[in-house]
């Protein structure tokens, strides 16, 4: 029997169908083992020895593979044709060797598409595992582990509220933060454009003023309304005639087929897909045999695929002009030839449709791009018309273009990033104009503009920038972006990235204390070295030794600093952001509360607290002025009360206040006061919103089955529904006030059944991690009666007061449980004991296992 190992069940099912009964195909479900998430899994002092452990949820798959290997004569490792695929095969081989069930004959097979012909041919050309690719995987995995497990403890102890940092993720985050800084530092400039609306032979077209009083105009020449009105009046008074007509034919060539990064960019622009969603859908298409492998840097197609594409073009377009005389060949820019696989393309060009929903949309995009890559160029005629007045002092210019032959544009045109609103090349249709023609003037417009800051990154432009800098690799971009999202370092609004407070602070910390390791050149250079390892040009342990020699002493040096020293250094580093110059030239660090109350010496500085960084007055505790880190310059409502308005029924003032943990509203005083936090997702706060928030919780009505009330409210983890001790999460603040009875009952039922994305009952974990490296039990973050805690099923450990549940990482959870277990059970907490059986004489009335009544 011949045993074939692949990654996924879908892939296994398809391949087994093509290979026949002599082969048994099993799926590993990805990697079967990884480095344990604890200190010491990579040991630099022992020549970078690495420990591996099985994933807890892969026990069933591993047992099936092990049992099958016992009776197999030949092992065929057919995982994906990249570094990760090579690594998965290596892990399977090592695991079977360790269990002493490795067949005598072990071979590696790769194929770029899951079709019968490709698989059959691949099976005829097996090879050995590529040790260079395996070494590159080991180097990257050890590098990321050493970076994260060395730097994260520094962050936990020196940067309040920090989570963890990754080698590539930190640099991607820095790009977003730097763009945020550019936007904040940007000062718009006013400028005006003067456009004449002309008509000739029944066709209207615009013409821009490009010369005024003998002076050529650039973008900012007309800087105010006065100058613009003067220019407008001159255009209105003058008579313009066509002086020059320039017609220039141009050709546009098609784009190459998709690579991983270009597919992610274009799917984001055209389909609105995130990078991770694009890769998930592409994986499904690949496993269904519809497209070739989707993790690639290559832009070339196989010769047989080129022939198939040309035939499809010939069959669909009777006009032979759409098919160029010779096939098109594209050159890959991949730095490492072993990574340059075939481009992403359909496996059958005769099929322009596959599947439904997002699969169909992504397949169509891939099909069109691949087909277009072999089509004829587009012929475009660009026309520029120059009109001058009699004096020659004033000049108008009109531009337009006409597509003479669409070529590949008949199938596909790449989506470009947004052009400036004032871009004069608007592609307007122009009438036939000859020298001496005098188009009729329909009107003249002077329009005000302001220069715009650089746009925030979208997923498409962030991927493009990472690729330009040589940071990471296309196959890693989706995971990299997802990590900074999951850690709440950034948020997305209208498909654009905004840097969150925690992301800005982490970036500042790394730039101040670890500038080399968030440097673009360093990170790109590290990728080049990893490529050298995969190409057999550098030993992987030499790469790690060079990195560790500098990184470890730097980490130790920062760890020895006092937290106050770190805060002082960040206060200085972030001074321009936190305390920008004031318009009146006064001290930007002055405390507004001390100034208002006549105290001297009130100056502001950065402080560290349990829940992160904030700005406070040096006169604390006498002065209790504070503002959040993410309020540069200090808005007045950060330190002073402001009145939102009067309550429409009671007439009491509703006050907006700023606390250390965010803004809130309050009505009343003392013990009778009612307060409510201000959610981030509401529009501008007004009296109506304030009254709504203060009225919570809202009673929707009695449940039709139990008669108990269903309420909607906003809690620590966001908006939710509650009924009889059961909960269901709501998607936003608006739903708290809009959800009706039918919807509420459905959401509660779905949550009780474990359904619904993001919904949970109190008994469900807030978050799940991997297995504990010592006990082997699954680690879960739970909401306990006395606060959130983590458990591995044996030991419970309460979260520190300065640690937010949503910020907890797996590494921190492991440390908390291990430390708690070493101390023994906390007072009032019983060690988990075996469950007691119910009395035999009452089998129908079994007791539920006793639950722990208190967490550590």
C-alpha positions in Angstrom: 0.0 0.0 0.0 1.2 3.5 -0.9 0.4 6.2 1.6 0.0 9.8 0.3 0.0 12.7 2.8 -1.6 16.1 1.9 -2.8 19.0 4.0 -6.6 19.2 3.6 -9.5 16.7 3.4 -10.8 18.3 0.2 -7.5 17.9 -1.4 -7.1 14.3 -0.2 -10.6 13.4 -1.5 -9.8 14.7 -5.0 -6.4 13.2 -5.3 -7.5 9.8 -4.1 -10.2 9.8 -6.8 -7.5 10.4 -9.4 -4.9 7.9 -8.0 -7.1 4.8 -7.5 -7.4 2.0 -5.0 -3.6 1.3 -4.7 -3.2 4.6 -2.8 -4.4 5.7 0.5 -4.6 9.5 0.8 -4.7 11.1 4.3 -4.8 14.8 5.3 -2.6 16.2 8.0 -4.9 19.3 8.4 -1.8 21.6 8.1 1.1 21.4 10.4 1.0 18.5 12.9 3.4 20.1 15.4 5.0 23.3 16.4 7.3 25.0 18.9 5.7 24.9 22.4 4.6 28.4 23.4 7.0 28.6 26.4 10.5 29.9 27.1 13.2 27.5 26.0 11.6 25.9 23.0 14.5 27.4 21.0 17.9 27.2 22.8 20.6 29.5 21.3 23.1 28.2 23.8 22.7 24.7 22.5 23.4 25.5 18.8 19.7 26.6 18.4 18.2 23.3 19.4 14.5 23.3 18.9 11.7 21.3 20.7 8.5 20.4 19.0 5.2 19.2 20.3 2.1 17.8 18.7 -0.9 20.1 18.3 -3.5 19.0 20.8 -6.3 19.0 18.2 -4.3 16.9 15.7 -4.3 13.7 17.8 -6.9 11.9 15.6 -5.1 12.8 12.3 -1.7 11.8 13.7 -3.1 8.5 14.9 -4.6 7.8 11.5 -1.4 8.6 9.7 0.7 6.6 12.1 -1.6 3.5 11.8 -1.6 3.7 8.0 2.2 4.1 7.9 2.6 0.8 9.7 1.3 -1.1 6.7 2.6 1.2 4.0 5.4 0.2 1.6 5.9 3.7 0.3 5.3 7.2 1.8 4.5 9.9 -0.7 4.6 13.4 0.8 2.4 15.6 -1.5 2.0 18.8 0.5 2.0 22.2 -1.1 4.9 23.3 -3.3 6.4 26.0 -1.1 8.4 26.4 2.1 5.4 25.6 4.4 4.5 22.6 2.3 8.0 21.3 2.5 8.0 21.9 6.3 4.7 20.0 6.8 6.2 17.0 4.9 9.4 17.2 7.0 7.4 17.3 10.2 5.4 14.2 9.1 8.5 12.3 8.2 10.2 13.2 11.5 7.2 12.2 13.5 6.8 8.8 11.8 10.6 8.2 12.3 10.3 9.1 16.0 7.5 6.6 16.3 9.5 4.0 14.3 6.8 3.5 11.7 8.5 5.3 8.8 8.2 3.3 5.6 11.5 2.4 3.9 10.7 4.3 0.8 9.9 8.0 1.3 9.4 10.4 -1.6 8.3 14.0 -2.1 5.9 14.9 -4.9 4.6 18.4 -5.8 2.0 19.6 -8.2 0.8 23.1 -9.1 -2.8 22.2 -9.8 -5.1 19.4 -8.6 -6.1 17.9 -11.9 -5.8 14.3 -13.1 -3.1 15.1 -15.7 -0.9 17.2 -13.4 -1.2 14.7 -10.5 -0.4 11.7 -12.8 2.7 13.4 -14.2 3.9 14.5 -10.8 3.7 10.9 -9.4 6.1 9.9 -12.2 8.7 12.4 -11.1 9.2 12.1 -7.3 12.2 13.7 -5.5 13.7 13.9 -2.1 12.7 16.5 0.5 14.5 19.8 -0.2 16.7 20.4 2.8 17.4 24.0 1.9 13.7 24.9 2.0 13.4 23.0 5.3 16.3 25.0 6.7 14.7 28.2 5.5 11.5 27.2 7.4 13.5 26.4 10.5 15.3 29.7 10.4 12.1 31.7 9.9 10.3 29.8 12.7 13.2 30.1 15.2 13.7 33.8 14.2 10.1 34.7 14.9 10.0 32.7 18.1 13.2 34.3 19.5 12.0 37.8 18.5 8.5 37.3 20.1 9.5 35.4 23.2 12.4 37.7 24.0 10.7 41.0 23.3 7.2 40.3 24.7 8.4 40.0 28.3 10.1 43.3 27.9 6.9 44.9 26.7 4.8 43.4 29.5 7.1 44.8 32.2 8.1 48.2 30.6 5.1 49.3 28.6 1.8 49.2 30.5 -1.0 47.7 28.6 1.3 46.3 25.9 0.6 42.9 24.4 3.3 41.3 22.2 5.3 42.1 19.1 6.3 40.2 16.0 9.2 40.6 13.6 7.2 41.4 10.4 4.0 42.6 12.1 5.8 45.4 14.0 7.2 46.8 10.7 3.8 46.6 9.0 2.3 48.4 12.0 5.0 51.0 11.8 4.0 51.8 8.2 0.4 52.5 9.3 1.5 54.6 12.3 3.9 56.6 10.2 1.1 57.3 7.7 -1.1 58.5 10.6 1.7 60.9 11.6 2.0 62.2 8.1 -1.7 62.9 8.0 -1.6 64.7 11.4 1.4 66.8 10.4 -0.2 67.7 7.0 -1.3 71.3 6.6 -3.7 71.8 3.7 -2.9 74.6 1.2 -5.6 76.4 -0.7 -5.5 76.6 -4.5 -8.0 77.4 -7.2 -8.6 76.1 -10.7 -10.2 78.0 -13.6 -12.2 75.8 -16.1 -13.9 77.1 -19.2 -16.9 75.1 -20.4 -16.7 75.1 -24.2 -18.9 73.7 -27.0 -18.0 72.8 -30.6 -20.2 71.0 -33.1 -22.7 70.1 -30.4 -20.2 68.5 -28.1 -19.4 70.2 -24.8 -15.9 69.8 -23.2 -13.9 71.4 -20.4 -10.6 73.3 -20.9 -8.3 74.3 -18.0 -6.5 77.6 -17.7 -2.8 76.8 -17.9 -1.3 80.2 -18.7 -2.5 83.6 -17.3 -0.9 87.0 -18.1 2.0 85.3 -19.7 2.8 83.2 -16.6 2.5 79.4 -16.7 0.2 78.1 -13.9 1.2 75.3 -11.7 -1.1 73.6 -9.2 -0.7 76.2 -6.4 -0.2 79.4 -8.5 -3.8 80.6 -7.9 -3.7 80.6 -4.1 -6.7 82.6 -3.1 -10.1 83.7 -4.3 -8.9 87.1 -5.4 -6.4 85.7 -7.8 -8.9 83.1 -9.1 -11.6 85.7 -9.7 -9.1 87.9 -11.6 -8.1 84.9 -13.8 -11.7 84.0 -14.3 -12.7 87.5 -15.4 -9.8 87.5 -18.0 -11.0 84.2 -19.4 -14.6 85.4 -19.6 -13.5 88.5 -21.5 -11.1 86.9 -23.9 -11.9 85.0 -27.2 -10.0 81.8 -27.6 -9.1 79.9 -30.8 -7.5 76.6 -31.3 -3.8 77.1 -31.9 -2.4 73.5 -31.6 -3.9 70.0 -31.9 -1.6 67.2 -30.9 -2.8 63.6 -31.5 -0.5 60.9 -30.1 -1.3 57.2 -30.5 -0.3 55.0 -27.6 -0.5 51.3 -26.8 -1.4 49.7 -23.5 -0.1 46.2 -22.9 -1.9 43.7 -20.7 -0.9 42.9 -17.2 0.7 39.5 -16.3 -1.4 36.9 -14.5 -1.9 37.2 -10.8 0.8 36.5 -8.2 -0.2 36.1 -4.5 0.3 39.8 -3.8 -1.4 41.2 -6.9 -4.4 38.9 -6.4 -4.7 40.2 -2.8 -4.5 43.8 -4.0 -7.0 43.5 -6.9 -9.4 41.4 -4.9 -9.4 44.1 -2.2 -10.0 46.9 -4.8 -12.5 45.1 -7.0 -14.3 42.8 -4.6 -13.7 44.3 -1.2 -12.1 41.2 0.1 -9.5 41.2 2.9 -6.2 39.6 2.2 -7.1 36.7 4.6 -10.5 36.1 3.0 -8.9 36.2 -0.5 -6.5 33.4 0.5 -9.3 31.3 2.1 -11.4 31.5 -1.1 -8.4 30.9 -3.3 -7.5 27.8 -1.2 -11.0 26.5 -1.8 -10.7 27.0 -5.6 -7.3 25.3 -5.6 -8.5 22.3 -3.7 -11.4 22.0 -6.0 -9.0 21.8 -8.9 -10.3 25.1 -10.5 -7.0 27.2 -10.2 -3.3 26.6 -9.9 -1.5 27.0 -6.6 -2.2 30.4 -5.0 1.0 31.1 -3.1 3.5 32.2 -5.7 5.8 35.0 -6.8 5.8 33.8 -10.4 4.1 35.6 -13.3 4.7 33.0 -16.1 2.3 30.4 -17.2 3.1 26.9 -18.4 3.4 26.6 -22.2 0.3 24.3 -22.4 -1.7 26.8 -20.4 -0.6 29.6 -22.8 -1.8 27.5 -25.7 -5.1 26.9 -23.9 -5.6 30.6 -23.2 -4.8 31.5 -26.8 -7.4 28.9 -28.0 -10.0 30.3 -25.7 -9.3 33.8 -27.0 -9.6 32.6 -30.6 -12.9 30.8 -29.9 -14.5 33.7 -28.2 -13.3 36.5 -30.5 -13.9 36.0 -34.2 -11.8 39.1 -34.9 -8.3 37.8 -35.0 -6.9 41.1 -33.9 -7.6 40.1 -30.3 -5.0 37.4 -30.5 -1.4 38.5 -30.9 0.8 36.7 -33.4 3.2 35.4 -30.7 2.4 34.2 -27.2 3.3 36.7 -24.4 6.0 35.7 -21.9 6.4 37.5 -18.6 9.5 37.7 -16.5 9.3 37.0 -12.8 10.7 39.4 -10.3 11.0 36.8 -7.6 14.4 36.9 -5.8 14.6 33.2 -5.3 14.0 30.9 -8.2 12.7 28.1 -5.9 9.9 30.4 -4.8 8.9 31.4 -8.4 6.2 28.9 -9.2 3.7 29.3 -12.0 1.3 32.3 -11.8 -2.2 31.9 -10.5 -4.5 30.8 -13.4 -7.5 28.6 -14.2 -6.8 25.0 -14.8 -9.3 25.0 -17.7 -9.6 28.2 -19.7 -12.7 26.9 -21.4 -14.6 27.5 -18.1 -15.2 31.2 -17.3 -17.4 30.3 -14.4 -16.9 28.2 -11.3 -18.9 27.8 -8.1 -21.1 30.5 -6.5 -20.8 33.4 -4.2 -17.3 34.6 -3.4 -15.7 31.6 -5.1 -17.4 32.5 -8.4 -16.4 36.2 -8.1 -12.7 35.4 -7.3 -12.5 32.8 -10.0 -13.9 35.2 -12.6 -11.3 37.8 -11.6 -8.5 35.2 -12.0 -9.9 33.9 -15.3 -10.2 37.4 -16.8 -6.7 38.4 -15.7 -5.1 35.3 -17.1 -7.0 35.4 -20.4 -6.2 39.1 -20.8 -2.5 38.5 -20.2 -2.4 36.7 -23.6 -4.5 39.2 -25.6 -3.5 42.0 -27.9 -2.5 45.4 -26.7 -5.1 48.2 -26.6 -4.7 51.1 -29.1 -5.5 54.5 -27.6 -5.4 57.9 -29.2 -4.6 60.7 -26.8 -5.5 64.3 -28.0 -4.3 67.5 -26.5 -5.8 70.8 -27.7 -4.2 74.2 -26.9 -6.4 77.3 -27.2 -5.0 80.9 -27.0 -6.5 84.3 -26.9 -5.5 87.1 -29.4 -2.7 88.4 -27.1 -1.1 85.0 -26.5 -1.1 85.8 -22.7 -3.9 83.4 -21.8 -3.9 79.7 -22.6 -6.5 76.9 -22.2 -5.8 73.2 -22.5 -8.2 70.4 -23.2 -7.3 66.7 -23.1 -9.1 63.6 -24.1 -8.6 60.1 -25.3 -10.3 57.6 -27.6 -9.9 53.9 -27.5 -9.4 52.9 -31.1 -9.1 49.2 -30.4 -9.8 47.8 -26.9 -7.6 44.7 -27.2 -7.3 43.1 -23.7 -9.4 45.9 -22.2 -12.4 44.1 -23.7 -11.9 41.6 -20.9 -10.0 43.2 -18.1 -8.7 46.5 -16.8 -6.8 46.8 -13.6 -8.3 49.0 -10.8 -6.0 51.8 -10.0 -5.8 53.7 -6.7 -7.9 56.8 -6.6 -6.7 59.7 -8.7 -6.7 63.3 -7.3 -10.0 65.0 -7.7 -8.4 67.7 -9.7 -6.5 65.4 -12.2 -6.8 67.2 -15.5 -6.5 64.0 -17.5 -10.2 63.1 -17.2 -10.4 61.2 -20.5 -13.1 63.5 -21.8 -14.5 63.0 -25.3 -13.4 65.8 -27.5 -15.0 66.9 -30.8 -13.0 67.1 -34.0 -11.0 70.4 -33.6 -8.8 72.1 -36.2 -6.4 75.0 -35.9 -8.4 78.3 -36.0 -11.6 76.9 -34.6 -13.3 79.1 -32.0 -15.4 76.9 -29.7 -18.4 78.7 -28.1 -17.9 79.6 -24.4 -20.7 78.3 -22.2 -19.3 79.5 -19.0 -16.3 79.8 -16.7 -15.9 78.3 -13.3 -13.4 79.1 -10.6 -13.2 76.2 -8.1 -11.6 76.1 -4.7 -9.4 73.2 -3.8 -7.2 72.2 -0.9 -4.2 69.9 -1.1 -4.9 66.5 0.4 -2.9 64.5 2.9 -1.5 61.1 1.8 -4.3 58.5 2.0 -4.5 56.0 4.7 -3.5 52.5 3.8 -6.0 50.0 2.5 -5.2 46.3 2.5 -4.3 46.6 -1.2 -1.9 49.6 -0.8 -0.4 48.1 2.4 0.4 44.8 0.6 1.8 46.8 -2.3 4.0 48.9 0.0 5.3 45.8 1.9 6.2 44.2 -1.4 8.0 47.3 -2.6 10.1 47.4 0.6 10.8 43.7 0.3 9.3 43.0 3.8 7.8 39.6 4.4 6.7 37.4 1.5 3.4 37.4 -0.4 2.3 34.2 1.2 2.7 35.8 4.7 0.9 39.1 4.1 -2.6 37.9 5.0 -1.5 36.4 8.3 0.6 39.5 9.1 -2.3 41.9 8.5 -4.7 39.7 10.5 -2.3 39.7 13.5 -2.2 43.5 13.9 -6.0 43.5 13.5 -6.5 40.8 16.1 -4.3 42.5 18.6 -6.3 45.7 18.1 -3.2 47.7 17.2 -5.2 49.0 14.2 -8.9 49.3 13.2 -10.4 49.5 9.8 -13.0 52.1 8.7 -14.3 52.1 5.1 -11.5 49.6 4.2 -8.8 52.0 5.5 -6.4 51.4 8.4 -6.4 53.7 11.4 -3.6 53.3 14.1 -5.1 52.7 17.5 -3.6 54.1 20.7 -1.9 50.8 21.6 -0.4 50.5 18.1 1.0 54.0 18.3 2.5 53.5 21.7 4.1 50.1 20.7 5.6 51.6 17.6 7.0 54.5 19.6 8.5 52.1 22.1 10.1 50.0 19.4 11.4 53.0 17.4 12.9 54.4 20.6 14.5 51.3 22.1 14.7 48.8 19.2 15.1 51.1 16.1 17.2 48.6 14.2 14.6 45.8 14.4 11.7 47.8 13.1 13.9 49.3 10.4 12.7 48.7 6.8 16.2 47.9 5.5 16.9 45.5 8.3 13.7 43.5 7.9 14.0 43.4 4.1 17.6 42.3 4.5 16.6 39.5 6.8 14.1 38.3 4.1 17.0 38.3 1.6 19.1 36.2 4.0 16.2 33.8 4.4 16.1 33.5 0.6 19.8 32.8 0.7 19.1 29.9 3.1 16.4 28.5 0.9 18.8 28.8 -2.1 21.5 27.0 -0.3 23.8 30.0 -0.1 23.8 30.5 3.7 23.6 28.2 6.7 20.5 28.7 8.7 22.2 28.6 12.1 24.7 31.2 11.0 21.8 33.5 10.2 20.3 33.0 13.7 23.7 33.5 15.4 24.2 36.9 13.8 20.7 38.0 14.8 21.0 36.7 18.4 24.4 38.2 19.0 23.0 41.7 18.8 19.3 41.2 19.7 19.8 39.5 23.1 22.1 42.1 24.6 19.8 44.9 23.4 16.8 43.2 25.0 18.7 42.7 28.3 19.7 46.3 28.3 16.1 47.5 28.0 14.9 45.0 30.5 17.2 46.5 33.1 15.7 50.0 32.7 13.2 51.2 35.3 9.6 51.6 34.0 9.9 55.3 34.9 13.0 55.7 32.7 11.1 54.1 29.8 8.2 56.4 30.3 10.5 59.5 30.5 12.2 58.4 27.3 8.8 58.0 25.5 7.6 61.3 26.9 10.6 63.0 25.1 10.3 60.8 22.0 6.6 61.6 21.6 6.8 65.2 22.7 5.9 66.7 19.3 2.8 64.4 19.0 1.5 64.7 22.6 2.4 68.4 23.1 2.3 70.1 19.7 3.0 73.9 19.5 0.1 76.1 20.5 -1.3 78.8 18.2 -0.6 81.5 20.8 2.9 80.4 21.5 2.2 79.3 25.1 3.7 76.3 26.8 2.0 73.2 25.3 2.7 71.3 28.4 0.8 73.7 30.7 -1.9 72.0 32.8 -5.3 73.7 31.9 -6.8 72.6 35.3 -4.0 74.1 37.3 -4.1 77.2 35.2 -7.9 77.5 35.8 -7.6 77.0 39.5 -4.6 79.2 40.0 -2.0 76.5 40.9 1.6 77.0 39.9 4.0 74.5 38.4 1.2 72.5 36.6 2.9 70.8 33.7 1.9 67.7 31.8 3.9 64.6 31.0 3.4 61.0 29.9 2.6 58.5 32.6 2.1 54.7 32.7 -0.8 53.1 34.4 -2.5 49.7 34.8 -4.5 50.2 31.6 -1.8 51.8 29.4 -0.3 55.2 29.0 -2.0 58.5 29.7 -1.1 62.1 30.2 -1.3 63.6 33.7 -0.2 66.7 35.7 3.0 66.7 37.8 0.9 68.2 40.6 -0.9 64.9 41.2 -2.6 64.1 43.5 -3.5 67.7 44.2 -4.4 68.1 40.5 -6.3 65.2 39.0 -6.2 66.3 35.4 -5.7 63.4 33.0 -6.2 62.8 29.3 -5.9 59.7 27.2 -2.7 59.0 25.3 -4.6 59.3 22.0 -5.6 62.9 22.6 -2.6 64.9 21.3 -2.7 68.5 22.2 -5.4 67.9 24.8 -8.9 68.7 23.8 -10.7 70.8 26.4 -13.3 68.2 27.1 -10.5 65.8 28.2 -9.9 67.7 31.5 -13.0 69.8 32.0 -16.7 69.0 32.3 -18.8 70.0 29.4 -22.6 70.2 29.2 -24.2 68.2 26.4 -27.6 69.7 27.1 -30.7 69.4 29.4 -32.6 66.2 29.9 -35.9 66.8 28.1 -38.0 65.4 30.9 -36.3 66.4 34.1 -34.4 69.5 32.9 -31.2 68.3 34.7 -27.9 69.0 32.9 -26.2 66.1 31.2 -22.5 66.4 31.5 -19.8 64.9 29.3 -16.7 64.0 31.2 -13.3 62.4 30.4 -12.1 59.7 32.7 -8.9 57.7 32.5 -10.7 54.9 30.8 -12.5 57.0 28.2 -15.2 59.6 27.9 -18.6 59.2 29.7 -21.8 61.1 30.4 -23.3 61.8 33.8 -26.6 63.1 35.1 -27.1 63.9 38.8 -24.6 64.1 41.6 -23.2 61.9 44.3 -24.7 58.4 44.9 -27.8 59.3 42.8 -25.7 60.1 39.8 -26.2 57.9 36.7 -23.3 57.4 34.3 -22.8 55.8 30.9 -19.7 55.3 28.8 -19.8 56.8 25.3 -19.4 54.1 22.7 -17.0 54.7 19.8 -19.5 53.7 17.1 -22.1 56.4 17.6 -22.2 59.6 15.6 -21.6 62.9 17.2 -22.9 62.9 20.8 -26.1 65.0 21.3 -28.9 65.1 23.8 -30.9 62.4 22.1 -28.0 59.9 22.2 -27.2 60.9 25.8 -30.7 60.2 26.9 -30.7 56.8 25.1 -27.4 55.8 26.7 -28.5 56.9 30.2 -31.8 54.9 29.9 -30.0 51.6 29.5 -30.6 48.7 30.1 -33.6 48.7 27.7 -36.4 46.2 28.2 -37.5 44.7 24.9 -40.3 42.7 26.5 -41.2 39.3 28.0 -39.8 36.2 26.3 -42.8 34.4 24.6 -41.8 31.1 26.2 -40.5 31.9 29.7 -42.3 35.2 30.3 -39.0 36.6 31.7 -37.9 40.0 30.4 -35.4 40.3 27.6 -33.1 43.4 28.0 -30.5 45.1 25.8 -27.5 46.9 27.3 -23.8 47.8 26.8 -21.3 46.0 29.0 -17.6 45.6 29.4 -17.4 43.5 26.2 -19.8 45.6 24.1 -23.5 45.6 23.4 -25.5 42.4 24.3 -28.9 40.9 25.0 -29.8 39.2 28.3 -32.5 36.9 29.3 -32.8 34.6 32.3 -29.0 34.4 32.8 -28.3 33.8 29.1 -26.6 36.3 26.8 -26.2 37.1 23.1 -23.8 39.6 21.6 -25.0 42.4 19.4 -23.0 43.9 16.6 -23.2 47.6 17.5 -24.7 50.2 19.7 -27.5 50.9 17.2 -28.8 47.3 17.7 -29.2 47.9 21.4 -32.0 50.3 20.6 -33.3 48.8 17.4 -33.6 45.0 18.1 -37.2 43.9 18.3 -38.7 40.8 20.0 -38.5 38.4 17.0 -34.9 39.2 16.4 -33.9 39.1 20.1 -35.5 35.6 20.5 -33.7 34.3 17.4 -30.3 35.7 18.6 -30.7 34.3 22.1 -31.6 30.9 20.7 -28.7 30.9 18.3 -26.3 31.9 21.1 -27.6 29.1 23.3 -27.0 26.6 20.5 -23.4 27.8 20.1 -24.2 29.5 16.7 -23.7 33.0 15.5 -20.4 34.6 14.9 -19.1 36.3 18.0 -22.0 35.2 20.2 -21.5 33.3 23.4 -23.2 32.5 26.7 -21.4 33.1 30.0 -20.4 29.4 30.1 -18.5 29.7 26.9 -14.9 30.9 26.8 -14.2 34.5 26.0 -11.1 33.3 24.1 -9.4 30.0 23.3 -5.7 29.3 22.9 -3.7 26.1 22.2 -2.9 23.4 24.7 -0.8 24.0 27.9 2.8 22.7 27.3 2.9 20.9 30.6 -0.6 19.7 31.4 -1.7 19.3 27.8 -5.1 20.8 28.6 -6.7 23.4 26.3 -6.2 26.9 27.6 -9.4 29.0 27.8 -10.1 32.6 29.0 -13.3 32.6 31.0 -15.5 35.3 32.6 -15.7 34.3 36.2 -17.8 35.6 39.0 -14.9 37.4 40.5 -13.3 38.5 37.3 -11.7 37.0 34.1 -9.4 34.1 34.5 -7.5 31.5 32.4 -7.7 27.8 32.9 -6.2 24.6 31.4 -8.9 22.5 33.0 -6.7 21.8 36.1 -5.5 25.2 37.3 -7.3 28.5 37.3 -5.3 31.7 37.3 -6.9 35.2 37.7 -5.8 37.9 35.3 -3.7 40.7 36.9 -5.7 43.9 37.4 -3.6 45.7 34.8 -4.3 43.2 32.1 -7.3 43.5 29.8 -8.9 40.2 28.8 -8.9 41.1 25.1 -5.2 41.9 25.3 -4.1 38.5 26.7 -1.8 36.5 24.6 -1.2 32.8 24.6 2.3 33.2 26.0 1.0 35.3 28.9 -1.8 32.7 29.6 0.8 29.9 29.8 2.9 31.9 32.3 -0.1 32.7 34.5 -1.2 29.1 34.7 2.3 27.8 35.3 3.0 30.3 38.1 -0.4 29.6 39.7 0.2 25.8 39.6 3.6 26.3 41.2 2.1 28.2 44.1 -0.5 25.5 44.7 -4.3 26.1 45.0 -5.3 29.6 46.1 -7.2 30.0 49.3 -10.8 29.1 48.8 -10.1 27.2 45.5 -10.2 23.5 45.3 -8.0 21.5 43.1 -9.9 19.9 40.3 -11.0 16.4 41.4 -12.4 13.5 39.6 -16.1 13.8 38.9 -18.3 11.8 41.4 -20.8 9.4 40.0 -24.5 9.9 40.7 -26.1 7.3 43.1 -26.8 4.1 41.3 -30.4 3.9 42.6 -31.3 7.2 40.9 -29.9 7.0 37.4 -32.3 9.6 36.0 -31.2 12.2 38.5 -27.5 12.5 37.9 -25.9 15.5 39.5 -23.9 17.9 37.3 -20.2 17.9 38.2 -19.4 20.4 40.9 -18.0 23.6 39.5 -15.3 25.7 41.1 -16.9 28.4 43.1 -14.0 30.8 43.1 -11.1 31.5 40.8 -7.5 31.9 41.9 
